[in-house]
Amino acid sequence: MSSAYDSLVQAALLFAAIFGLTAVVLAVARRYRGRAAQDKLNPHEMMSNFRELYDRGGLSDEEFRTIKSKLATELRAELKDNSGAG
């Protein structure tokens, strides 16, 4: 009977350890995902950063035009969304 009780206690401890580790992993994942969402730049900030890089000579004319045209699409969509919200 003692061995059955010991096995049950070991199983309960193992379950508790797995549950605790799962909780820790989920907490870390939530914190990382929240931080990643905050770190994302909006199109205006990205355009400013690329403009500075271009002005310093880090981008060619063609590269900057390509980036600008792609960001312009996002900027227009953002403006359209903002104008409909207010």
Buried (B, 14 or more C-beta within 10 A) or exposed (E): EEEEEEEEEEEEEEEEEEEEEEEEEEEEEEEEEEEEEEEEEEBEEBBEEBBEBBEEEEBEEEEBEEBBEEBEEBBEEEEEEEEEEE
